[in-house]
Amino acid sequence: MRFRLGMRAAALALGAALLLPAAASHAATTYAAKDADTFWTLSKKFAVPLQKLMSFNPNVDPKNIYAGLKLSIPAPTTGSVTAKAVQPAAVAQSAKLVKTTSGDSLSYATAIQMKATAYSASIEENAWGPVDYFGNPLKLGTIAVDPKVIPLGTKVYITGYSLDGLPVGGMFAVASDAGSAIKGNRIDIFVPGSRDKASKFGFQYVNLYVLN
């Protein structure tokens, strides 16, 4: 449902528009990439915010990080700096708790009702292969978002959906994908299996909790 066919260039342009200020004023080191590296894994490895890491490498295609590619790695973030989700038409309350299916309570910053669809790893929906915006393999817990509403890399908890193959009652997810049809209060949930199975999801309204 993302309609990414032929839209990767537009998605990359959107990612560039969301980058943090120019890296010139910050210290950085040079790193030689390995074949398995992605911006997502490197952000975790070097404890650097994902968008900041991408801003230091504006000319690097996230889907073409290969062994030997020279990347600029900014100094680790000191202090607590977290991206804030915009709160559009939200159910929006801070310092709240949501209970998971296991009985644990999670602290969330924002709750938003979203219109949701689902997509699969089929070539018809993924012209660039079964990978997310950062080049990581699609997997259960991957969702596509509008980065203007939910910043890429945001961790969330989702409830209110119904489909065999998705965790019953609620699921953890990461906003690691985008698509031309995903705008505003809309998400696309990756469903393991066939395209036909994903299409059975249809349109559903879900509750999305942006975790602290």
Secondary structure in CASP SS format (residue, H / E / C, confidence):
PFRMAT SS
TARGET T0000
AUTHOR 0000-0000-0000
METHOD secondary structure of the structure
MODEL  1
M C 1.00
R C 1.00
F C 1.00
R C 1.00
L C 1.00
G C 1.00
M C 1.00
R H 1.00
A H 1.00
A H 1.00
A H 1.00
L H 1.00
A H 1.00
L H 1.00
G H 1.00
A H 1.00
A H 1.00
L C 1.00
L C 1.00
L C 1.00
P C 1.00
A C 1.00
A H 1.00
A H 1.00
S H 1.00
H C 1.00
A C 1.00
A E 1.00
T E 1.00
T E 1.00
Y E 1.00
A E 1.00
A C 1.00
K C 1.00
D C 1.00
A C 1.00
D C 1.00
T C 1.00
F H 1.00
W H 1.00
T H 1.00
L H 1.00
S H 1.00
K H 1.00
K H 1.00
F C 1.00
A C 1.00
V C 1.00
P C 1.00
L H 1.00
Q H 1.00
K H 1.00
L H 1.00
M H 1.00
S H 1.00
F C 1.00
N C 1.00
P C 1.00
N C 1.00
V C 1.00
D C 1.00
P C 1.00
K C 1.00
N C 1.00
I C 1.00
Y C 1.00
A C 1.00
G C 1.00
L C 1.00
K E 1.00
L E 1.00
S E 1.00
I E 1.00
P E 1.00
A C 1.00
P C 1.00
T C 1.00
T C 1.00
G C 1.00
S C 1.00
V C 1.00
T C 1.00
A C 1.00
K C 1.00
A C 1.00
V C 1.00
Q C 1.00
P C 1.00
A C 1.00
A C 1.00
V C 1.00
A C 1.00
Q C 1.00
S C 1.00
A C 1.00
K E 1.00
L E 1.00
V E 1.00
K E 1.00
T C 1.00
T C 1.00
S C 1.00
G C 1.00
D C 1.00
S E 1.00
L E 1.00
S E 1.00
Y E 1.00
A E 1.00
T E 1.00
A E 1.00
I E 1.00
Q E 1.00
M E 1.00
K E 1.00
A E 1.00
T E 1.00
A E 1.00
Y E 1.00
S C 1.00
A C 1.00
S C 1.00
I C 1.00
E C 1.00
E C 1.00
N C 1.00
A C 1.00
W C 1.00
G C 1.00
P C 1.00
V E 1.00
D C 1.00
Y C 1.00
F C 1.00
G C 1.00
N C 1.00
P E 1.00
L C 1.00
K C 1.00
L C 1.00
G C 1.00
T E 1.00
I E 1.00
A E 1.00
V C 1.00
D C 1.00
P C 1.00
K C 1.00
V C 1.00
I C 1.00
P C 1.00
L C 1.00
G C 1.00
T C 1.00
K E 1.00
V E 1.00
Y E 1.00
I E 1.00
T E 1.00
G C 1.00
Y C 1.00
S C 1.00
L C 1.00
D C 1.00
G C 1.00
L C 1.00
P C 1.00
V C 1.00
G C 1.00
G C 1.00
M E 1.00
F E 1.00
A E 1.00
V E 1.00
A E 1.00
S E 1.00
D E 1.00
A C 1.00
G C 1.00
S C 1.00
A C 1.00
I C 1.00
K C 1.00
G C 1.00
N C 1.00
R E 1.00
I E 1.00
D E 1.00
I E 1.00
F E 1.00
V C 1.00
P C 1.00
G C 1.00
S C 1.00
R H 1.00
D H 1.00
K H 1.00
A H 1.00
S H 1.00
K C 1.00
F C 1.00
G C 1.00
F C 1.00
Q E 1.00
Y E 1.00
V E 1.00
N E 1.00
L E 1.00
Y E 1.00
V E 1.00
L E 1.00
N C 1.00
END
